[in-house]
Amino acid sequence: QREILGMFFSLRTQQTLLSLEMRPGMEIETVSELKQTTKVVLSNCSISDKLFLLLMSRTKMDIGGWISLFRDSNSSVCCREGLNNETSDRIDICTSGYNKEKIENIEENTKKIQKRNISIEARDIHAEEKGVCILMKHCIVDSYSYSLGITEKKYIEEILGDENQRVGTGRVKNLQLRDYAVNLLPKLVENQMQVIHLSAKDSCHVSTILEAEDRSVWVGRVNNLYLERYAMEIFPKLRFHKEFKIEEISLFADDSDQITMILEAEDNSLWVGRVKKILLWNYAIEILPKLRFHEEIGVEYIFLFAHNYEHINRILETEDNSFWMGRVKKLCLYGCAIEILPKLRFHEENVIEGLVLYAHNYEYINRILETEDNSFWMGRVKKLYL
């Protein structure tokens, strides 16, 4: 049944598609191979996400009126009369792996689609490559989670080429942008997100958003912010709500090039405001001197993890007690990160509820062992975990 759907489809030219039922054991003689000359007209109907992309990539497709997408769930029903009134668990609009011919056919079809006449109601929406263009330009969406990925520059240029193009994210609370899709962040309508997760594997993926002024990209009342690899570089561009307390900021860098621009900033110049937890992984630890926390409220939990000394070389070269941490309730240092403990300076009235030091290798504490006893002040610590 699934192979038949992928290879064949019975349709007469100029016929309006209202329903499709693929039955096990269907005779192949009753269907004809899909061709780019086949014309499909969809109007006021619902179609599965998989069949939608199949038709977009293999036929000449016209959409008259409204259509809605629902999740392909291995059911024989791929098209329904009328608009879908149910919420799908997940919708996929992904063209990764499509050959040049299919992409060109999709591009020709999208030119004929009116803006915002494709409706999607789903908990999670995953879109990649050309699928992101379709989502951004032609869809009205009601969803909890967006996951968008673009690895080809031409697709982000297509979207960013329209300066007035903005996307209403509706009820979206979880936003994940990968590679070139990170540049879409300023295009998204202001909204209170629970989670923003940005990752980029190459510096070119964030070149456009890096042209923005510092603190010009509004993320508002975000609860959890995760930046990975070259997405780290956009941290100075983000602007947070002054009074809202962020639950968690997690920054991960596995290459020193991923923090080059941030290291050029002045110390204590990157305002993170009211944040409960901050997690810095590997090279991301080296931006610690650049961060500025709320002086009176401080941070409830700081977690630092370094796998090797390369991740903290710059910090180890600084003077002891040179990094102001303010008020911290719980501090966790893992791996080589333990070695930066003498560099940290806390509020004189600070009480650390829990101090966790974990080194699974003896060499991770060589430098601290060389210091004199009682040589660095931690203040009051209620619980120490070694």
C-alpha positions as CSV (number, residue, x, y, z in Angstrom):
1,Q,0.0,0.0,0.0
2,R,2.7,2.5,0.9
3,E,4.7,1.6,-2.2
4,I,1.7,2.2,-4.4
5,L,1.2,5.6,-2.8
6,G,4.8,6.5,-3.6
7,M,4.7,5.4,-7.2
8,F,1.2,5.6,-8.5
9,F,-1.9,7.6,-8.3
10,S,-5.2,7.4,-10.2
11,L,-6.2,10.8,-11.5
12,R,-7.6,12.3,-14.6
13,T,-6.5,15.6,-15.9
14,Q,-8.5,18.6,-14.7
15,Q,-10.3,16.4,-12.1
16,T,-10.8,18.0,-8.6
17,L,-9.4,15.7,-5.9
18,L,-11.8,15.1,-3.0
19,S,-10.8,11.8,-1.5
20,L,-8.3,9.0,-2.0
21,E,-8.5,5.5,-0.7
22,M,-5.6,3.1,-1.2
23,R,-6.6,-0.5,-0.6
24,P,-4.3,-3.4,0.0
25,G,-4.3,-5.6,-3.1
26,M,-5.2,-2.8,-5.5
27,E,-4.5,-3.8,-9.1
28,I,-1.7,-1.6,-10.5
29,E,-3.5,-1.6,-13.8
30,T,-6.2,0.6,-12.3
31,V,-3.7,3.4,-11.6
32,S,-1.4,5.5,-13.7
33,E,2.1,6.8,-12.9
34,L,2.2,10.4,-11.6
35,K,3.7,12.8,-14.2
36,Q,4.6,16.4,-14.0
37,T,2.0,17.1,-16.7
38,T,-0.8,15.7,-14.5
39,K,-2.9,18.6,-13.1
40,V,-4.3,18.4,-9.6
41,V,-6.9,20.9,-8.3
42,L,-7.5,21.1,-4.6
43,S,-10.2,23.2,-3.1
44,N,-11.8,23.3,0.4
45,C,-10.4,19.9,1.4
46,S,-8.0,18.2,3.8
47,I,-4.9,16.3,2.6
48,S,-2.2,14.4,4.4
49,D,1.2,16.1,4.8
50,K,2.9,13.3,2.9
51,L,0.5,13.3,0.0
52,F,0.7,17.1,-0.2
53,L,4.4,17.0,-0.8
54,L,4.1,14.1,-3.2
55,L,1.7,16.1,-5.4
56,M,3.6,19.3,-5.0
57,S,6.8,17.6,-6.2
58,R,5.3,15.4,-9.0
59,T,2.3,17.2,-10.5
60,K,1.0,20.6,-11.7
61,M,-1.0,21.6,-8.7
62,D,-3.6,24.3,-8.2
63,I,-5.1,25.3,-4.9
64,G,-8.4,27.0,-5.1
65,G,-9.9,28.3,-1.9
66,W,-8.6,26.7,1.4
67,I,-7.0,23.4,2.2
68,S,-5.7,22.0,5.5
69,L,-3.1,19.4,6.3
70,F,-3.3,16.5,8.6
71,R,-0.8,13.9,9.7
72,D,-0.2,10.9,7.5
73,S,-0.8,8.0,9.9
74,N,-0.5,4.9,7.7
75,S,-4.2,5.2,7.1
76,S,-5.8,4.5,3.7
77,V,-7.4,7.9,3.9
78,C,-5.1,10.6,2.5
79,C,-7.6,13.2,1.4
80,R,-10.9,14.2,3.0
81,E,-13.7,16.4,1.9
82,G,-13.9,19.7,3.8
83,L,-11.3,21.3,6.1
84,N,-9.7,19.3,8.9
85,N,-11.1,20.1,12.3
86,E,-8.8,17.9,14.4
87,T,-5.4,18.6,15.9
88,S,-2.6,16.4,14.5
89,D,0.2,15.2,16.7
90,R,2.8,16.2,14.2
91,I,3.0,17.7,10.7
92,D,6.1,17.2,8.5
93,I,6.9,19.5,5.6
94,C,10.4,18.4,4.8
95,T,12.0,18.3,1.4
96,S,15.5,17.1,2.5
97,G,16.8,14.6,0.0
98,Y,14.6,15.8,-2.8
99,N,16.4,15.9,-6.2
100,K,16.6,19.1,-8.3
101,E,13.7,18.2,-10.5
102,K,11.3,17.7,-7.6
103,I,12.4,21.0,-5.9
104,E,11.9,22.9,-9.2
105,N,8.5,21.4,-9.5
106,I,7.6,22.5,-6.0
107,E,8.9,26.0,-6.7
108,E,6.7,26.3,-9.7
109,N,3.7,25.1,-7.8
110,T,4.3,27.5,-4.8
111,K,4.3,30.5,-7.2
112,K,0.6,29.7,-7.9
113,I,-0.4,29.4,-4.2
114,Q,-2.0,32.4,-2.7
115,K,-0.6,33.5,0.6
116,R,-2.0,32.0,3.8
117,N,-4.6,29.6,2.3
118,I,-3.1,26.4,3.8
119,S,-4.3,25.7,7.3
120,I,-2.3,23.6,9.8
121,E,-3.4,22.6,13.3
122,A,-0.9,20.4,15.0
123,R,0.9,20.0,18.3
124,D,4.3,19.8,16.5
125,I,5.4,21.1,13.1
126,H,8.7,20.0,11.5
127,A,9.8,21.8,8.3
128,E,13.1,21.6,6.5
129,E,14.6,23.3,3.4
130,K,11.9,24.3,0.9
131,G,9.3,23.2,3.4
132,V,10.2,26.1,5.6
133,C,9.5,28.5,2.7
134,I,6.0,26.9,2.3
135,L,5.3,27.2,6.0
136,M,6.4,30.8,6.3
137,K,4.7,32.1,3.2
138,H,1.6,30.1,2.7
139,C,0.4,28.6,5.9
140,I,-1.8,29.8,8.8
141,V,-0.6,27.7,11.8
142,D,-2.0,26.8,15.2
143,S,0.7,24.8,16.9
144,Y,2.6,24.3,20.2
145,S,6.0,23.5,18.7
146,Y,8.0,24.6,15.6
147,S,11.1,22.8,14.5
148,L,12.6,24.5,11.4
149,G,15.9,23.5,9.7
150,I,17.6,25.0,6.6
151,T,21.0,24.0,5.3
152,E,20.8,25.7,1.9
153,K,21.3,29.4,1.7
154,K,18.9,30.0,-1.2
155,Y,15.9,29.1,1.0
156,I,16.7,31.6,3.7
157,E,17.4,34.2,1.1
158,E,13.9,33.6,-0.4
159,I,12.3,34.2,2.9
160,L,14.4,37.1,4.1
161,G,14.1,38.8,0.7
162,D,10.6,39.9,1.7
163,E,11.3,42.6,4.3
164,N,7.7,42.7,5.3
165,Q,7.4,39.0,5.7
166,R,6.5,38.1,9.3
167,V,5.0,35.0,10.7
168,G,2.3,34.8,13.3
169,T,3.4,32.0,15.7
170,G,0.0,31.8,17.4
171,R,0.2,29.5,20.4
172,V,3.7,28.3,19.6
173,K,5.6,27.9,22.9
174,N,8.6,25.7,21.8
175,L,10.7,27.1,19.0
176,Q,13.6,25.2,17.5
177,L,15.7,26.8,14.7
178,R,18.6,25.0,13.0
179,D,21.4,26.3,10.8
180,Y,20.2,29.0,8.4
181,A,16.8,29.0,10.0
182,V,18.3,30.8,13.0
183,N,18.1,33.9,10.9
184,L,14.3,33.7,11.0
185,L,14.2,34.6,14.7
186,P,13.6,38.3,14.1
187,K,10.9,37.5,11.6
188,L,8.8,35.8,14.2
189,V,6.0,37.8,15.7
190,E,6.6,38.7,19.3
191,N,5.3,36.1,21.6
192,Q,5.8,34.5,25.0
193,M,7.9,31.4,24.3
194,Q,8.5,28.7,26.8
195,V,11.5,27.3,25.0
196,I,13.8,28.8,22.3
197,H,16.5,26.4,21.0
198,L,18.9,27.6,18.4
199,S,21.8,25.7,16.8
200,A,24.1,26.3,13.9
201,K,26.9,24.0,12.6
202,D,28.7,26.7,10.6
203,S,29.5,30.4,11.0
204,C,27.9,31.2,7.7
205,H,24.5,30.0,9.0
206,V,24.3,33.0,11.3
207,S,26.0,35.7,9.2
208,T,22.7,37.5,8.5
209,I,21.4,37.9,12.0
210,L,24.9,38.9,13.2
211,E,24.5,42.1,11.1
212,A,21.8,43.2,13.6
213,E,22.5,45.6,16.3
214,D,23.2,44.3,19.8
215,R,20.1,43.8,21.9
216,S,17.8,44.3,18.9
217,V,16.4,40.8,18.6
218,W,13.5,40.5,21.0
219,V,13.0,37.2,22.8
220,G,10.8,38.6,25.5
221,R,9.5,36.4,28.3
222,V,11.3,33.2,27.3
223,N,11.5,30.6,30.0
224,N,14.3,28.4,28.6
225,L,17.0,29.5,26.1
226,Y,19.4,27.0,24.5
227,L,22.2,28.2,22.1
228,E,24.4,25.6,20.5
229,R,27.7,26.0,18.5
230,Y,27.7,29.0,16.2
231,A,24.3,30.1,17.4
232,M,26.2,31.2,20.5
233,E,27.5,34.2,18.5
234,I,24.0,35.8,18.4
235,F,23.7,36.0,22.2
236,P,24.7,39.7,22.3
237,K,21.9,40.4,19.8
238,L,19.2,39.1,22.0
239,R,17.0,41.3,24.2
240,F,15.2,39.9,27.2
241,H,12.3,41.3,29.2
242,K,13.8,43.3,32.1
243,E,11.5,42.1,34.8
244,F,10.8,38.5,33.7
245,K,12.8,35.8,35.4
246,I,14.2,33.3,33.0
247,E,14.2,29.7,34.2
248,E,17.3,28.5,32.3
249,I,20.0,29.6,29.9
250,S,22.2,26.9,28.4
251,L,25.1,27.8,26.2
252,F,27.2,25.1,24.4
253,A,30.3,25.5,22.3
254,D,32.6,22.7,21.1
255,D,35.0,24.9,19.1
256,S,36.8,28.1,20.2
257,D,35.7,29.8,16.9
258,Q,32.1,29.7,18.1
259,I,32.7,32.3,20.8
260,T,35.3,34.5,18.9
261,M,32.9,37.5,18.6
262,I,31.7,37.3,22.2
263,L,35.2,37.3,23.5
264,E,35.8,40.7,21.8
265,A,33.1,42.2,24.0
266,E,33.9,44.0,27.3
267,D,33.7,42.2,30.6
268,N,30.3,42.3,32.3
269,S,28.7,43.8,29.1
270,L,26.2,41.0,28.3
271,W,23.2,41.5,30.5
272,V,21.4,38.2,31.3
273,G,19.1,39.8,33.9
274,R,17.0,37.7,36.2
275,V,17.9,34.1,35.5
276,K,17.5,31.1,37.8
277,K,19.8,28.7,36.1
278,I,22.8,29.1,33.8
279,L,24.6,26.2,32.2
280,L,27.9,26.7,30.3
281,W,29.4,23.8,28.4
282,N,33.0,23.4,27.2
283,Y,34.3,26.6,25.4
284,A,31.2,28.5,26.5
285,I,32.7,28.8,30.0
286,E,35.2,31.3,28.6
287,I,32.4,33.9,28.1
288,L,31.7,33.8,31.8
289,P,33.5,37.1,32.4
290,K,31.4,38.8,29.7
291,L,28.1,38.0,31.5
292,R,26.4,40.4,33.9
293,F,23.9,39.1,36.4
294,H,21.4,40.9,38.5
295,E,23.5,42.4,41.4
296,E,20.9,41.8,44.2
297,I,19.0,38.8,43.0
298,G,21.9,36.8,41.5
299,V,21.6,33.3,40.1
300,E,20.1,30.3,41.9
301,Y,22.1,27.7,40.0
302,I,25.3,27.8,37.9
303,F,26.6,24.7,36.2
304,L,30.0,24.7,34.4
305,F,31.3,21.7,32.5
306,A,34.7,21.5,30.7
307,H,35.9,18.3,29.2
308,N,39.6,19.4,28.8
309,Y,41.9,22.4,29.6
310,E,41.6,23.9,26.2
311,H,38.0,24.9,27.1
312,I,39.2,27.2,30.0
313,N,42.7,28.3,29.0
314,R,41.8,32.0,28.9
315,I,40.2,31.9,32.3
316,L,43.1,30.1,33.9
317,E,45.4,32.9,32.7
318,T,43.5,35.5,34.7
319,E,44.0,36.6,38.3
320,D,42.3,34.9,41.2
321,N,39.0,36.4,42.4
322,S,38.7,38.4,39.1
323,F,35.2,37.1,38.0
324,W,32.3,38.6,39.9
325,M,29.5,36.0,40.4
326,G,27.4,37.9,42.9
327,R,24.8,35.8,44.8
328,V,24.7,32.1,43.9
329,K,22.7,29.5,45.7
330,K,24.1,26.4,44.1
331,L,27.3,26.0,42.1
332,C,28.3,22.8,40.2
333,L,31.7,22.5,38.6
334,Y,32.4,19.4,36.5
335,G,35.6,18.1,34.9
336,C,38.3,20.7,34.3
337,A,35.9,23.4,35.3
338,I,36.9,22.8,38.9
339,E,40.2,24.5,38.2
340,I,38.5,27.9,37.7
341,L,37.1,27.9,41.3
342,P,39.9,30.3,42.6
343,K,39.0,32.8,39.8
344,L,35.4,33.3,41.1
345,R,34.4,36.0,43.5
346,F,31.1,36.0,45.3
347,H,29.0,38.5,47.2
348,E,30.4,38.9,50.7
349,E,27.0,38.1,52.2
350,N,26.3,35.2,49.9
351,V,25.4,31.8,51.3
352,I,25.9,28.9,48.9
353,E,23.3,26.2,49.6
354,G,25.2,23.5,47.7
355,L,28.7,23.3,46.2
356,V,29.2,20.3,43.9
357,L,32.8,19.5,42.7
358,Y,33.1,16.5,40.4
359,A,36.3,15.4,38.7
360,H,36.4,11.9,37.3
361,N,40.1,12.3,36.5
362,Y,42.9,13.2,39.0
363,E,44.6,15.6,36.5
364,Y,41.5,17.8,36.5
365,I,42.5,19.2,39.9
366,N,46.3,19.5,39.5
367,R,46.4,23.3,39.6
368,I,44.2,23.7,42.6
369,L,46.3,21.2,44.5
370,E,49.4,23.3,43.9
371,T,47.8,26.3,45.7
372,E,48.2,27.0,49.4
373,D,45.6,25.9,51.9
374,N,42.9,28.4,52.7
375,S,44.0,30.5,49.8
376,F,40.7,31.2,48.2
377,W,37.5,32.4,50.0
378,M,34.2,30.7,49.2
379,G,32.2,32.3,51.9
380,R,29.4,30.4,53.7
381,V,28.7,27.0,52.1
382,K,25.9,24.8,53.7
383,K,26.6,21.6,51.8
384,L,29.7,20.4,49.9
385,Y,29.5,17.5,47.5
386,L,32.8,16.0,46.3
